Amino acid sequence: MIKRKGTLGSSISKVSTSRLGDKEVVVHISTFKVHESPLSEVLLNLEDDGLLVINASSFESLGGRVFYNLHLQVEGTQRTECEVLSEKLLSLCNKRGEAFP
């Protein structure tokens, strides 16, 4: 059962987060290949925030768009707000995109 959702986007990237329960979150990221943040960079940032990766996948469409799907578990007693997580991930994706003219 999905409890909370947060979706944010820009012309470069879209990020959607959904809470699956008190301890689990699903994240979907869509960005263009030229603007993509490496999955390792995204995962390191999530781990720094106390989120453990249960599963991660990615694929690329013909139009050069890259999709990441992340299933995360929250460590300890902390809670992660979907909107805050979406904002952070969108910022990561867009910061990377600004490096390219």
PAZAPA-4460 file (N, C-alpha, C; in steps of 0.05 Angstrom, whole numbers, plus 32768, in hexadecimal, padded with zeros to 4 digits):
% residues 101
    n_x    n_y    n_z   ca_x   ca_y   ca_z    c_x    c_y    c_z   seq   type   mol
   8011   7FE8   8000   8000   8000   8000   8012   8019   8000     1      M     A
   800E   802A   7FED   801D   8043   7FEB   8010   8058   7FFD     2      I     A
   8020   8063   800F   8016   8076   8022   801A   8093   801A     3      K     A
   8032   809A   8010   8039   80B5   8009   8047   80B6   7FEE     4      R     A
   8043   80CC   7FE0   8050   80CF   7FC6   805C   80EA   7FC4     5      K     A
   8072   80EC   7FB6   807E   8106   7FB0   8089   8104   7F94     6      G     A
   8080   8117   7F83   8089   8118   7F67   8092   8134   7F61     7      T     A
   80AA   8136   7F57   80B5   8150   7F4E   80C2   814D   7F34     8      L     A
   80C4   8162   7F25   80D1   8160   7F0B   80DB   817B   7F00     9      G     A
   80EC   8179   7EED   80F5   8190   7EDD   80F5   8187   7EC1    10      S     A
   80FF   8198   7EAF   8100   8190   7E93   8115   817A   7E8E    11      S     A
   8128   8177   7EA1   813D   8163   7E9E   8135   8149   7EAB    12      I     A
   812B   814A   7EC3   8127   8132   7ED3   810C   8132   7EE1    13      S     A
   8103   811A   7EE7   80EB   8116   7EF7   80F2   8102   7F0D    14      K     A
   80E7   8107   7F26   80EC   80F5   7F3C   80D1   80F0   7F4A    15      V     A
   80CB   80D7   7F4F   80B3   80D0   7F5E   80BB   80BD   7F75    16      S     A
   80B0   80C3   7F8C   80B5   80B2   7FA3   809A   80A9   7FAF    17      T     A
   8099   8090   7FB8   8081   8086   7FC4   8089   8076   7FDD    18      S     A
   807B   807B   7FF3   807F   806C   800C   806F   8053   800B    19      R     A
   807C   803C   800F   806F   8022   800F   8066   801A   802B    20      L     A
   8072   8026   803F   806C   8020   805B   807D   8032   806C    21      G     A
   807F   802C   8086   808F   803D   8097   80AC   803C   8091    22      D     A
   80B6   8026   8086   80D2   8022   8081   80DB   801F   8064    23      K     A
   80C9   8021   8051   80D0   801D   8035   80C6   8033   8023    24      E     A
   80D7   803A   800F   80D1   804E   7FFC   80D9   8044   7FE0    25      V     A
   80CA   804B   7FCC   80D0   8046   7FB0   80D5   8060   7FA2    26      V     A
   80EB   8061   7F93   80F3   807A   7F84   80F5   8073   7F67    27      V     A
   80E9   8085   7F56   80EB   8082   7F39   80F8   809C   7F2F    28      H     A
   810E   809A   7F20   811B   80B2   7F15   811C   80AE   7EF7    29      I     A
   8115   80C4   7EE9   8117   80C4   7ECC   8127   80DD   7EC4    30      S     A
   813C   80D9   7EB4   814D   80EF   7EAB   8158   80E8   7E90    31      T     A
   8164   80FC   7E83   8171   80F7   7E69   818D   80ED   7E6D    32      F     A
   8196   80DC   7E5C   81B0   80CF   7E60   81C7   80E4   7E62    33      K     A
   81C6   80F9   7E53   81DC   810D   7E54   81DC   811B   7E70    34      V     A
   81C5   811B   7E7D   81C2   8129   7E97   81C2   8116   7EAF    35      H     A
   81C4   80FD   7EAA   81C1   80EA   7EC0   81D7   80EB   7ED5    36      E     A
   81CF   80E8   7EEE   81E2   80E4   7F03   81E9   80C7   7F04    37      S     A
   8201   80BF   7F08   8207   80A3   7F0A   81F7   8096   7F21    38      P     A
   81EE   807F   7F1D   81DE   8071   7F31   81EE   806F   7F4B    39      L     A
   8208   806B   7F49   8218   8068   7F61   8217   8082   7F72    40      S     A
   8217   8099   7F65   8216   80B3   7F73   81FB   80B6   7F81    41      E     A
   81E6   80AE   7F74   81CB   80AF   7F80   81C9   809D   7F98    42      V     A
   81D3   8084   7F95   81D2   8071   7FAB   81E3   807A   7FC3    43      L     A
   81FA   8085   7FBE   820B   808F   7FD4   81FD   80A5   7FE4    44      L     A
   81F0   80B7   7FD6   81E1   80CD   7FE3   81CA   80C2   7FF4    45      N     A
   81BC   80AD   7FE9   81A6   80A1   7FF8   81B0   8093   8011    46      L     A
   81C7   8084   800E   81D2   8076   8025   81DB   808A   803B    47      E     A
   81E6   80A1   8033   81EE   80B6   8046   81D6   80C0   8056    48      D     A
   81BE   80BE   804A   81A6   80C7   8057   8198   80B1   8067    49      D     A
   81A6   809A   806A   819B   8084   807A   8187   8072   806B    50      G     A
   8189   8071   8051   8178   8060   8041   8188   8049   8036    51      L     A
   817E   8031   8039   818B   8019   802F   817E   8010   8015    52      L     A
   818E   8008   8002   8183   7FFF   7FE8   817B   7FE2   7FEA    53      V     A
   8162   7FDD   7FE5   8158   7FC1   7FE4   815B   7FB7   7FC7    54      I     A
   8154   7FC8   7FB4   8156   7FC0   7F98   8159   7FDA   7F87    55      N     A
   8168   7FD8   7F72   816C   7FEE   7F5F   816E   7FE4   7F43    56      A     A
   8161   7FF2   7F31   8163   7FEA   7F14   8163   8004   7F04    57      S     A
   816C   8001   7EEB   816C   8018   7ED9   816A   800D   7EBC    58      S     A
   815F   801E   7EAB   815E   8018   7E8F   815D   8031   7E7F    59      F     A
   8164   802F   7E65   8165   8046   7E53   8151   8042   7E3C    60      E     A
   8142   8057   7E36   812F   8055   7E1F   813E   805E   7E06    61      S     A
   8131   805A   7DEF   813C   8062   7DD5   8141   8080   7DD3    62      L     A
   8132   8090   7DE0   8135   80AD   7DDF   814B   80B8   7DF1    63      G     A
   815A   80A7   7DFE   8170   80B0   7E0F   8168   80B6   7E2B    64      G     A
   814F   80AF   7E33   8146   80B3   7E4E   814E   809B   7E5F    65      R     A
   8158   80A0   7E77   8160   808B   7E8A   814D   808B   7EA1    66      V     A
   8145   8073   7EA9   8132   806E   7EBF   8140   805E   7ED5    67      F     A
   813E   8068   7EED   8148   805A   7F05   8130   8052   7F16    68      Y     A
   8130   803A   7F20   811C   8031   7F33   812A   8027   7F4C    69      N     A
   8124   8033   7F63   8132   802D   7F7C   811E   8025   7F91    70      L     A
   8123   800F   7F9F   8113   8006   7FB6   8125   8009   7FCE    71      H     A
   811D   801A   7FE1   812D   8021   7FF7   8120   801A   8012    72      L     A
   8132   8015   8025   8128   8011   8041   8135   8026   8053    73      Q     A
   8125   8031   8065   812E   8046   8077   813B   8038   808F    74      V     A
   8154   8041   8096   8162   8036   80AC   8157   8041   80C7    75      E     A
   8159   8030   80DB   8152   8039   80F6   8135   8042   80F9    76      G     A
   8132   8057   810A   8117   8061   8110   8110   807A   8100    77      T     A
   8122   8083   80EF   811C   809B   80E0   8107   8096   80CB    78      Q     A
   80FA   80AC   80C2   80E6   80AB   80AD   80F0   80BD   8096    79      R     A
   80EA   80B6   807E   80F2   80C6   8067   80D9   80D1   805B    80      T     A
   80D8   80EC   8057   80C1   80F8   804A   80C5   80F7   802C    81      E     A
   80B1   80EF   801E   80B3   80EB   8001   80BA   8105   7FF2    82      C     A
   80AD   811B   7FFA   80B3   8135   7FED   80D0   813D   7FF0    83      E     A
   80DB   813A   8008   80F6   8142   800E   810A   8131   7FFD    84      V     A
   8104   8117   7FFC   8115   8104   7FED   8114   810B   7FCF    85      L     A
   80FC   8111   7FC5   80F9   8118   7FA9   8109   8131   7FA2    86      S     A
   8107   8145   7FB4   8116   815F   7FB0   8134   815A   7FAF    87      E     A
   813E   814A   7FC1   815A   8144   7FC2   8164   8136   7FA9    88      K     A
   8155   8122   7FA0   815D   8113   7F89   815B   8123   7F6F    89      L     A
   8146   8134   7F6E   8143   8145   7F56   815A   8159   7F55    90      L     A
   8162   8163   7F6C   8178   8176   7F6E   8192   8168   7F64    91      S     A
   8196   814F   7F6C   81AE   8140   7F63   81AE   813D   7F45    92      L     A
   8197   8136   7F3A   8195   8131   7F1D   8199   814B   7F0E    93      C     A
   818D   8161   7F17   818F   817A   7F09   81AA   8187   7F0C    94      N     A
   81B7   8184   7F23   81D2   818E   7F27   81E5   8181   7F13    95      K     A
   81E2   8168   7F0F   81F2   8159   7EFC   81ED   8163   7EDF    96      R     A
   81D3   8169   7EDA   81CB   8172   7EBF   81D6   818E   7EB9    97      G     A
   81D9   819F   7ECD   81E3   81BA   7EC8   8200   81BA   7EBF    98      E     A
   820F   81A4   7EC4   822B   81A2   7EBB   822D   81A0   7E9D    99      A     A
   8217   819A   7E90   8217   8197   7E73   8208   81AF   7E66   100      F     A
   8214   81BD   7E53   8206   81D4   7E47   81EF   81CA   7E35   101      P     A
***
